[in-house]
């Protein structure tokens, strides 16, 4: 209980806050003009009232307390009146709409309401006098008043934000006041800045904070200035946000010679590969080592610099890759071309290095052993010319002069195009966007490949799972976040995810899916999550195995093992459990699940079986076993199998990557994707004696 205010003493009242009738002046009698009436104030439940004490009330706000006034005397009262006086008399009023007191007969009661409307902070004190003829009942009115103290912190400047990639910064909104602060609106201003996720609601309690994420998506180079304006009770709280937009220049040294690339100003010495993020143009200068001949510059995004020693790289909003070639003195050339109007990718291993040729090309090599590993728009039937082979790999010994090799392709009607991602890489996941482009997640990067297999963009995002969304958006699952990217690869929003490495890579791990209405589901193996189209987590439910999808009714479907069979759990959009899909296929160790655009369910397990379900709850097993090995022993060759939506038989099967390749472990499929037009993509990695790296193959319906 708070102490009685000093105002009581100042007033000189005999019993400050007592509910007895006290004289208006020293000469007046306590009896009123109507005789022996007596007023008593209690709470509505009959408890005695001393001082009327209000709880903490915000300045500008109101608090109301209700009381009961009774006549305990033997005569009726005079007409009753209410009057407030004292230092804060303007902050206490009687609400006459809630007050029923006029004249009280003996033993009769009424109610009255006192409203506290503070205009300043601190203890606010006044006195309420209830007049009864010549007498009055005096009650002390007291209550603390507080104010919200809202502020928005300025985040550290973002020093290097890549154009087209974007970044996220956070403004912390704090309320250090004593009362809750209303939040009327949050507005982000400035070109390149937009409002992301926020934990701030319509109000912020006292002594608490909330976060406002600001998405920075620069469209040009240089400084960016913006602000976050949080409006509270008509008062703006503003935090400045700043960023510095840059573009990426990647310098790759090619060839088997040695040398140094200098960049500047300021001068930066580049090793075998380096990246710089700048907001201006650069001048590159080559310094060839002894025994090396300068082979020239290659700038795919520009007209190039040819064989000149120095190369000017202009400022650009787009990433630029510069290839600097150093050729050992006395080197020779390798020319690669294709038959049947085909094209593809060939990795050239020579003198301890690997060079990539996309399409027909001519490149420098060192005389000696050369191994070619290729993929094409159709099945590779072999090589002719200076290297002859009947498979997709070929080895020969290059001599002086030009070696001429032709890659022969056969007319496989299912093959569309193939892509090798390079030595040391693996491809973990893939998805088609709504326009038919293929998004591929490698060990370190996210690649967007056009419908014809051309590289559209590359982003340094290590993704565990991918799912295409609405309007060419891409949803990415990393070890810590769920991201939405637009068609250019820029981050639209980012939300935290605690799945870690539970989305097992290299095991058909479709750990994220997007429904037709844009909602998102994730599966980390032990937990299934549901997300709104803007990245707000809604609910989580138990899971068991990796894989996730939506059926035709937007129900979430996730794999589950019951003994030795693979089944599927189902959850409605509100998170309620539905009856599971049972006994989909034999299950041994690794398994996953995916759904197509029609809501049909596909499952995979380490028994190398594939099960197809329609949209009913009855599972019909279809599939093929491929436990056998290819030449070299101990290796598995995976087939791509596809079932139509209307038939219960296998419509086609094609071996991945054009046939077997001799070695230790041949193409391992790590994931598959299907487009809305019926295209199928298989991704994975090779691991054999001549090539260890990732691959992509796309097949027509």
C-alpha positions in Angstrom: 0.0 0.0 0.0 1.3 3.5 -0.9 1.7 6.1 1.8 -0.9 8.8 2.2 0.1 11.9 0.3 1.4 15.1 1.9 -1.7 16.8 0.5 -3.6 15.3 3.3 -1.5 17.1 5.8 -1.6 20.3 3.8 -5.4 20.2 3.8 -5.3 19.8 7.6 -7.9 17.1 7.6 -8.6 15.4 10.9 -8.8 11.9 9.2 -7.5 12.2 5.6 -9.3 9.7 3.5 -11.6 8.5 6.3 -15.1 7.8 5.1 -16.8 9.8 7.9 -18.6 13.1 7.4 -16.3 16.0 8.1 -17.4 19.6 8.5 -16.9 22.0 5.6 -15.6 24.6 8.0 -14.8 24.7 11.7 -18.2 26.2 12.7 -20.4 23.8 10.8 -22.1 20.9 12.5 -21.4 17.3 11.2 -25.2 16.8 10.9 -26.6 17.9 7.6 -29.7 19.9 7.1 -31.9 16.8 6.6 -31.1 15.4 10.0 -29.3 12.3 11.0 -28.1 11.0 7.6 -24.6 9.5 7.4 -22.5 8.7 4.2 -20.2 5.7 3.9 -18.0 4.9 0.9 -17.0 1.2 0.1 -15.9 -0.7 -2.9 -18.5 -2.5 -4.9 -18.0 -5.7 -3.0 -18.4 -3.8 0.4 -14.8 -3.4 1.4 -13.9 -0.3 3.4 -12.3 2.6 1.5 -9.5 4.9 2.8 -7.7 7.0 0.2 -8.8 6.3 -3.3 -5.6 5.0 -4.9 -5.3 4.4 -8.7 -2.8 2.0 -10.3 0.0 3.3 -12.6 -1.7 5.1 -15.5 -0.1 6.4 -18.7 0.0 10.1 -19.3 -2.7 10.8 -21.9 -4.5 7.6 -20.8 -7.4 7.1 -18.4 -8.2 4.8 -15.5 -11.7 4.5 -13.9 -12.6 3.2 -10.4 -16.2 2.5 -9.3 -17.4 2.9 -5.7 -20.6 2.4 -3.6 -22.0 5.3 -1.5 -24.4 4.3 1.3 -26.6 6.2 3.7 -26.2 4.5 7.1 -28.2 7.1 9.0 -31.9 7.3 9.9 -32.9 10.2 7.7 -32.6 10.8 3.9 -29.7 12.8 2.6 -29.9 16.2 0.9 -29.3 16.2 -2.8 -25.7 14.9 -3.2 -22.9 16.8 -5.0 -19.3 16.0 -6.1 -16.4 18.4 -6.2 -12.7 17.8 -6.8 -10.0 20.2 -5.4 -6.3 20.2 -4.9 -3.1 20.3 -6.9 -4.2 17.8 -9.6 -7.9 18.6 -9.5 -8.1 18.8 -13.3 -6.9 15.2 -13.7 -9.7 13.6 -11.6 -13.3 13.8 -12.8 -16.6 12.2 -12.0 -18.1 10.1 -14.8 -21.8 11.0 -14.4 -22.9 8.4 -17.0 -21.8 5.8 -14.5 -22.9 7.7 -11.4 -26.4 7.0 -10.0 -26.2 9.2 -6.8 -28.9 11.9 -6.2 -30.8 11.5 -2.9 -30.3 8.5 -0.6 -33.0 7.3 1.7 -31.9 5.5 4.9 -30.1 2.2 4.1 -30.1 3.1 0.4 -27.0 2.9 -1.8 -25.8 4.3 -5.1 -22.6 4.1 -7.3 -20.2 6.7 -8.5 -17.2 6.6 -10.8 -13.9 8.5 -10.6 -11.8 8.9 -13.7 -8.1 9.5 -13.5 -6.6 11.3 -16.6 -3.0 12.3 -15.8 -1.3 15.0 -17.9 2.2 14.7 -16.3 4.3 12.0 -14.8 4.7 11.5 -11.0 2.3 11.1 -8.1 -0.9 13.1 -8.9 -3.0 14.2 -5.8 -6.4 15.8 -5.2 -9.4 15.6 -2.8 -12.9 14.5 -3.6 -15.7 16.2 -1.6 -19.2 14.6 -1.6 -21.6 17.3 -0.4 -24.6 16.3 1.7 -26.4 19.5 2.7 -24.1 21.4 5.1 -21.7 18.5 5.5 -19.3 16.8 3.1 -17.4 13.6 3.0 -13.7 14.2 1.9 -11.6 11.5 0.2 -8.0 11.7 -0.9 -7.4 10.9 -4.6 -3.9 9.7 -5.5 -2.3 7.8 -8.3 1.1 7.5 -10.1 1.3 8.6 -13.7 4.0 7.3 -16.1 4.9 7.7 -19.7 6.3 5.4 -22.4 9.9 6.1 -23.5 10.2 4.7 -27.0 13.4 4.8 -29.1 14.7 3.2 -32.2 18.4 2.3 -32.3 20.5 3.0 -35.4 22.2 -0.2 -36.7 25.8 -0.3 -37.8 26.3 0.6 -41.5 26.3 -2.3 -43.9 29.8 -1.9 -45.4 29.5 -4.1 -48.5 26.1 -5.1 -49.9 26.3 -6.8 -53.3 24.0 -5.4 -56.0 21.3 -8.0 -56.8 22.1 -10.0 -53.7 21.0 -7.8 -50.9 21.3 -8.1 -47.1 19.3 -7.6 -43.9 19.9 -5.3 -41.0 18.0 -4.9 -37.8 16.6 -1.9 -35.9 15.9 -2.5 -32.2 12.9 -0.6 -30.8 13.0 -0.1 -27.1 10.5 1.1 -24.5 12.3 2.2 -21.4 9.2 3.8 -19.9 6.9 2.8 -17.2 3.8 2.0 -19.3 3.0 0.3 -22.5 3.7 2.2 -25.7 1.3 2.0 -28.7 2.9 1.3 -32.1 0.7 2.9 -34.7 2.9 2.2 -37.8 6.3 1.2 -39.0 7.5 2.7 -42.3 10.9 2.2 -44.1 12.0 4.9 -46.4 14.9 5.2 -48.9 15.6 3.8 -52.3 16.7 0.2 -52.0 15.3 -0.3 -48.5 12.1 -2.2 -47.6 10.4 -3.5 -44.5 11.2 -7.2 -43.6 10.1 -9.3 -40.7 9.3 -7.6 -37.4 8.6 -8.8 -33.9 6.8 -5.5 -33.0 3.1 -5.7 -32.6 0.5 -3.0 -32.1 2.1 -2.0 -28.7 5.3 -2.5 -26.8 5.2 -3.3 -23.1 7.3 -1.3 -20.6 10.9 -2.2 -20.3 10.9 -4.4 -23.4 12.2 -4.4 -27.0 11.2 -5.6 -30.4 13.1 -5.9 -33.7 12.4 -4.5 -37.2 14.3 -6.2 -40.0 15.2 -3.9 -43.0 15.9 -5.6 -46.3 18.5 -3.8 -48.3 18.4 -4.5 -52.1 20.6 -2.0 -53.9 20.0 -1.4 -57.6 23.1 0.6 -58.2 26.6 1.2 -56.7 27.5 3.6 -53.9 26.0 4.9 -50.7 22.4 4.2 -49.7 20.6 6.1 -47.1 17.3 5.2 -45.6 15.4 5.3 -42.3 12.9 3.4 -40.1 10.1 5.5 -38.7 8.2 4.0 -35.8 5.0 6.1 -35.0 3.8 5.9 -31.4 0.8 8.0 -30.2 1.5 10.4 -33.1 5.2 10.8 -32.2 7.8 9.5 -34.7 10.9 7.6 -33.6 13.4 7.5 -36.4 16.5 5.4 -36.9 18.8 5.9 -39.9 20.0 2.9 -41.9 22.9 3.1 -44.3 24.6 0.7 -46.7 27.3 0.7 -49.2 26.5 -1.1 -52.5 29.2 -2.9 -54.4 29.6 -5.4 -57.2 31.7 -8.6 -57.3 34.7 -9.0 -59.5 36.0 -12.5 -59.6 39.5 -13.2 -61.1 40.2 -16.8 -62.1 43.6 -17.9 -63.3 43.5 -20.5 -66.0 46.0 -22.5 -67.9 49.0 -24.5 -66.6 51.4 -21.6 -66.6 52.2 -19.5 -63.5 51.9 -15.8 -62.9 50.4 -13.0 -60.8 47.4 -10.7 -61.3 47.5 -7.3 -59.7 44.3 -5.2 -59.2 44.0 -1.6 -58.3 44.0 1.0 -57.2 44.6 0.2 -54.4 46.9 -2.7 -55.5 45.7 -6.2 -54.6 47.7 -9.3 -55.5 45.5 -12.2 -56.6 46.4 -15.9 -56.1 44.7 -18.7 -58.2 41.3 -17.2 -57.6 40.2 -14.1 -55.8 37.1 -12.0 -55.3 36.8 -8.3 -54.6 33.7 -6.2 -53.8 34.1 -2.7 -55.1 31.9 0.3 -56.2 34.2 1.4 -59.0 36.2 0.2 -62.0 39.5 -1.7 -61.6 42.6 -2.1 -63.7 44.0 -5.6 -63.8 47.7 -6.2 -64.7 49.3 -9.5 -65.4 52.9 -10.5 -64.5 53.9 -13.8 -66.1 56.6 -15.9 -64.4 59.6 -17.2 -66.2 58.8 -20.0 -68.6 55.2 -18.8 -68.9 53.6 -17.0 -71.8 50.7 -14.7 -71.3 47.6 -16.2 -72.8 45.2 -13.2 -72.5 42.1 -12.1 -70.7 38.5 -13.4 -71.0 35.6 -11.3 -69.8 32.3 -13.0 -70.7 30.3 -10.1 -69.5 32.2 -7.5 -71.6 33.9 -7.2 -74.9 37.1 -8.5 -73.3 40.7 -7.3 -73.2 42.4 -9.8 -75.5 46.1 -10.4 -75.0 47.0 -6.9 -73.6 49.0 -6.8 -70.4 46.5 -4.5 -68.6 42.7 -4.9 -68.6 40.2 -2.3 -67.6 37.2 -3.8 -65.7 34.3 -1.2 -65.7 32.0 -0.5 -62.8 28.9 -2.6 -63.2 25.8 -3.5 -61.3 26.3 -7.1 -62.3 29.0 -9.5 -61.1 32.0 -9.8 -63.5 34.2 -12.8 -63.9 37.6 -12.3 -65.5 39.7 -15.3 -66.6 43.4 -14.8 -66.9 45.3 -17.5 -68.8 48.9 -18.3 -68.3 50.3 -20.8 -70.8 53.6 -22.6 -70.3 56.1 -21.8 -73.0 56.0 -24.6 -75.6 52.3 -25.6 -74.9 49.9 -26.8 -77.5 46.1 -26.5 -78.2 43.1 -28.8 -77.8 40.1 -28.2 -80.0 36.7 -29.7 -78.9 33.6 -29.8 -81.1 30.3 -31.7 -81.2 28.3 -33.8 -83.7 24.6 -33.8 -84.4 24.3 -30.1 -83.6 24.8 -30.9 -79.9 26.6 -29.1 -77.2 27.6 -29.7 -73.6 30.4 -29.5 -71.1 33.8 -31.1 -71.1 36.2 -31.1 -68.2 39.8 -31.4 -69.4 42.3 -32.9 -66.9 45.9 -32.2 -67.9 49.2 -31.7 -66.1 47.6 -31.7 -62.7 44.9 -29.2 -63.5 41.3 -29.2 -64.6 39.9 -26.8 -67.3 36.2 -26.5 -68.2 35.0 -26.1 -71.8 31.3 -25.2 -72.2 30.4 -25.9 -75.8 32.8 -26.0 -78.7 36.1 -24.5 -77.6 39.9 -24.3 -78.1 42.1 -24.2 -75.1 45.8 -24.5 -74.3 47.2 -27.8 -72.9 50.6 -29.2 -72.1 51.8 -32.1 -74.2 51.2 -35.3 -72.3 48.3 -37.3 -70.8 44.8 -35.7 -71.2 41.5 -37.1 -69.8 38.1 -35.7 -71.0 34.9 -36.1 -69.0 31.8 -34.8 -70.8 28.0 -34.3 -70.7 25.9 -33.3 -73.6 22.3 -32.4 -74.7 21.9 -36.1 -75.6 23.7 -39.3 -74.7 27.4 -39.2 -75.4 28.2 -42.2 -77.6 31.9 -41.6 -77.7 34.8 -39.5 -78.9 36.6 -39.4 -82.3 39.7 -37.7 -83.6 42.8 -37.6 -81.6 41.0 -39.2 -78.6 38.8 -42.2 -79.3 36.3 -43.8 -76.8 32.9 -45.4 -76.7 31.8 -43.8 -73.5 31.5 -40.3 -71.9 35.1 -40.3 -70.8 38.2 -40.4 -73.0 42.0 -40.4 -72.3 44.8 -39.8 -74.8 48.4 -38.4 -74.9 48.6 -35.0 -76.5 51.6 -34.2 -78.7 52.9 -30.9 -80.1 50.5 -29.0 -82.4 46.7 -28.9 -82.2 44.8 -31.9 -80.9 41.3 -32.1 -82.5 38.6 -34.1 -80.6 35.0 -34.5 -81.6 32.3 -35.4 -79.0 29.8 -37.7 -80.6 26.2 -37.5 -79.3 23.3 -39.7 -80.1 19.6 -38.8 -80.4 18.2 -39.6 -77.0 14.7 -38.1 -77.2 14.5 -37.7 -73.4 17.8 -35.8 -72.8 17.6 -32.0 -72.8 21.0 -30.8 -71.5 23.7 -31.6 -69.0 26.0 -29.6 -66.8 29.2 -30.4 -64.8 29.7 -28.1 -61.8 33.5 -28.8 -61.6 36.0 -30.8 -59.5 35.5 -30.8 -55.8 31.9 -29.8 -55.9 28.7 -31.8 -55.1 25.1 -30.9 -56.0 22.8 -31.2 -53.0 19.4 -30.1 -54.2 17.5 -28.7 -57.2 14.1 -27.2 -58.0 12.4 -25.6 -61.0 11.0 -22.1 -60.7 7.6 -21.2 -62.2 9.2 -20.1 -65.5 11.0 -23.4 -66.0 14.5 -22.3 -65.0 16.4 -24.8 -62.8 17.9 -23.7 -59.5 20.8 -25.9 -58.3 22.5 -26.0 -54.9 26.2 -27.0 -55.0 28.6 -27.3 -52.0 29.0 -23.5 -51.8 26.9 -21.8 -54.3 23.4 -21.4 -55.7 23.1 -21.5 -59.5 20.3 -20.5 -61.8 20.3 -22.3 -65.1 18.0 -21.3 -68.0 15.7 -23.7 -69.7 18.5 -24.3 -72.3 21.2 -24.9 -69.6 22.9 -21.5 -69.7 24.1 -20.0 -66.4 21.9 -17.0 -65.5 23.4 -16.2 -62.1 25.4 -17.6 -59.2 25.0 -16.7 -55.5 27.3 -17.6 -52.6 24.6 -19.4 -50.6 25.1 -22.9 -49.2 21.7 -24.4 -49.4 20.5 -27.7 -48.0 17.1 -27.7 -49.7 15.3 -25.8 -52.4 11.7 -25.2 -53.5 10.2 -23.1 -56.3 7.5 -20.6 -55.4 5.1 -18.2 -56.9 6.1 -15.6 -59.5 9.5 -17.2 -60.1 10.5 -16.9 -56.4 12.8 -19.5 -54.9 12.7 -20.8 -51.3 16.0 -21.8 -49.8 16.8 -23.8 -46.7 20.2 -23.3 -45.2 21.6 -24.7 -41.9 20.2 -21.7 -40.1 17.6 -19.9 -42.2 14.6 -20.1 -44.5 15.1 -17.6 -47.4 12.9 -16.3 -50.2 14.7 -15.1 -53.2 13.3 -13.3 -56.2 14.0 -14.2 -59.8 17.3 -12.3 -59.7 18.6 -14.2 -56.6 18.0 -11.2 -54.3 16.8 -11.9 -50.8 13.1 -11.0 -50.3 12.9 -12.1 -46.7 14.9 -14.3 -44.2 13.6 -16.2 -41.2 15.6 -18.2 -38.6 15.4 -22.0 -38.8 16.9 -24.4 -36.2 17.2 -27.5 -38.4 21.0 -27.4 -38.6 22.4 -30.2 -40.7 19.4 -32.4 -40.0 18.3 -31.9 -43.6 20.7 -34.6 -44.7 22.4 -33.8 -48.0 23.1 -36.5 -50.6 20.0 -38.6 -49.7 17.1 -37.3 -51.8 16.5 -34.7 -49.1 13.6 -32.5 -50.2 13.4 -30.7 -46.8 11.3 -27.7 -48.0 8.2 -27.4 -50.1 5.8 -24.6 -51.3 2.1 -25.0 -51.7 0.0 -23.5 -54.4 -1.1 -20.7 -52.1 2.5 -19.8 -51.2 2.6 -21.4 -47.8 5.8 -23.3 -46.9 6.6 -26.5 -45.1 10.0 -27.6 -43.7 11.2 -30.9 -42.3 14.4 -31.3 -40.3 13.9 -35.0 -39.8 12.4 -34.8 -36.3 10.2 -31.8 -36.7 7.8 -30.6 -39.4 7.2 -26.9 -39.6 4.6 -24.7 -41.3 5.4 -21.1 -42.5 3.3 -18.3 -44.0 4.1 -17.0 -47.5 6.0 -14.1 -45.7 8.1 -16.4 -43.6 6.2 -16.3 -40.3 6.5 -19.7 -38.5 3.0 -21.0 -37.5 3.3 -24.5 -36.0 5.6 -27.5 -35.6 4.6 -31.2 -35.4 6.6 -34.4 -35.0 8.5 -35.9 -38.0 10.8 -38.9 -38.5 12.5 -39.0 -41.9 13.7 -36.4 -44.4 11.4 -35.2 -47.1 8.3 -32.9 -47.3 5.5 -32.0 -49.7 1.9 -30.7 -50.1 -0.9 -32.8 -51.5 -3.7 -31.4 -53.8 -5.6 -30.0 -50.7 -2.5 -28.2 -49.3 -2.1 -30.8 -46.6 1.5 -31.3 -45.5 2.9 -34.8 -46.2 6.1 -36.1 -44.5 7.7 -39.6 -44.5 7.5 -41.9 -41.5 8.8 -45.4 -41.0 6.6 -48.1 -39.5 8.8 -51.1 -39.0 10.2 -52.1 -42.4 7.8 -50.0 -44.5 7.8 -46.4 -45.5 4.7 -44.4 -44.7 3.7 -40.8 -44.6 2.3 -38.5 -41.9 -0.2 -35.9 -43.0 -1.1 -32.5 -41.4 -3.9 -30.1 -42.3 -3.0 -26.4 -42.9 -4.0 -25.6 -39.3 -1.6 -28.3 -38.0 -4.2 -30.9 -37.0 -3.2 -34.5 -37.7 -4.9 -36.4 -40.6 -4.8 -40.2 -41.2 -1.4 -41.3 -42.5 -0.6 -42.9 -45.8 0.5 -46.4 -45.0 2.9 -49.0 -46.4 4.2 -47.0 -49.4 7.4 -49.0 -50.0 10.0 -51.2 -48.3 12.2 -49.2 -46.1 15.8 -50.0 -45.1 17.8 -46.9 -44.0 17.5 -43.7 -46.1 14.2 -42.5 -47.5 12.6 -39.3 -48.7 9.4 -38.0 -50.2 8.3 -35.4 -52.7 5.0 -34.3 -54.4 4.4 -33.0 -57.9 2.3 -30.1 -59.1 -0.8 -32.3 -59.1 -0.3 -33.3 -55.4 0.7 -36.9 -56.2 3.2 -38.3 -53.8 6.6 -39.9 -54.7 8.8 -41.7 -52.3 12.3 -43.0 -52.4 14.2 -45.4 -50.1 17.7 -46.9 -49.9 16.2 -50.2 -51.2 16.4 -48.3 -54.6 12.6 -48.6 -54.9 10.2 -45.8 -55.9 6.6 -45.8 -54.9 3.9 -43.7 -56.5 0.6 -42.7 -54.8 -2.4 -41.0 -56.2 -4.4 -38.6 -54.1 -6.2 -41.4 -52.3 -5.1 -42.9 -49.1 -4.4 -46.3 -50.7 -0.8 -46.9 -51.6 0.0 -48.8 -54.8 3.6 -49.9 -55.0 5.4 -49.4 -58.3 9.1 -49.4 -58.8 12.3 -50.9 -60.0 15.2 -52.5 -58.1 18.7 -51.6 -59.4 21.1 -53.2 -56.9 23.6 -54.3 -59.5 27.0 -52.7 -60.3 28.6 -51.3 -63.4 32.0 -52.1 -64.8 34.7 -51.6 -62.1 32.7 -53.5 -59.5 30.9 -52.3 -56.3 29.3 -49.3 -58.0 25.6 -48.6 -58.4 24.0 -47.1 -61.5 20.8 -45.3 -60.7 18.0 -45.1 -63.2 15.5 -42.2 -63.5 12.0 -43.6 -63.4 8.8 -41.7 -64.2 5.2 -42.6 -63.8 2.3 -40.8 -65.5 -0.6 -39.4 -63.4 -3.1 -41.7 -65.1 -1.3 -45.0 -65.7 0.1 -47.6 -63.3 3.0 -48.6 -65.4 6.5 -47.3 -66.0 6.4 -45.1 -69.1 10.2 -44.6 -69.5 13.5 -45.3 -67.8 16.8 -43.7 -68.9 20.2 -44.3 -67.3 21.8 -41.2 -65.8 24.6 -39.5 -67.7 24.4 -41.6 -70.8 25.6 -44.9 -69.6 28.1 -46.4 -67.2 31.5 -44.9 -66.5 34.3 -47.2 -65.3 35.6 -46.3 -61.9 35.0 -46.7 -58.2 31.6 -45.0 -57.7 29.6 -43.7 -60.7 27.0 -41.0 -60.9 25.3 -40.8 -57.5 21.9 -39.1 -57.5 21.4 -36.9 -54.6 18.1 -35.2 -55.6 15.5 -34.9 -58.2 13.1 -32.1 -59.4 10.1 -32.0 -61.7 8.9 -28.9 -63.5 5.3 -27.9 -64.1 5.8 -28.8 -67.8 6.9 -32.3 -66.9 10.6 -31.9 -67.2 12.7 -34.0 -64.8 16.1 -33.0 -63.4 18.5 -35.3 -61.7 21.5 -34.0 -59.8 24.4 -35.6 -57.9 28.1 -36.2 -58.1 30.7 -38.4 -59.6 33.4 -40.0 -57.5 35.8 -42.0 -59.7 39.5 -42.0 -60.6 39.2 -39.5 -63.4 36.6 -37.0 -62.2 35.2 -36.1 -58.8 32.6 -33.4 -58.9 29.0 -32.5 -59.3 26.6 -33.0 -62.3 23.2 -32.0 -63.5 21.0 -33.7 -66.2 17.6 -32.5 -67.4 15.2 -34.8 -69.3 12.1 -34.0 -71.3 8.7 -35.5 -70.3 
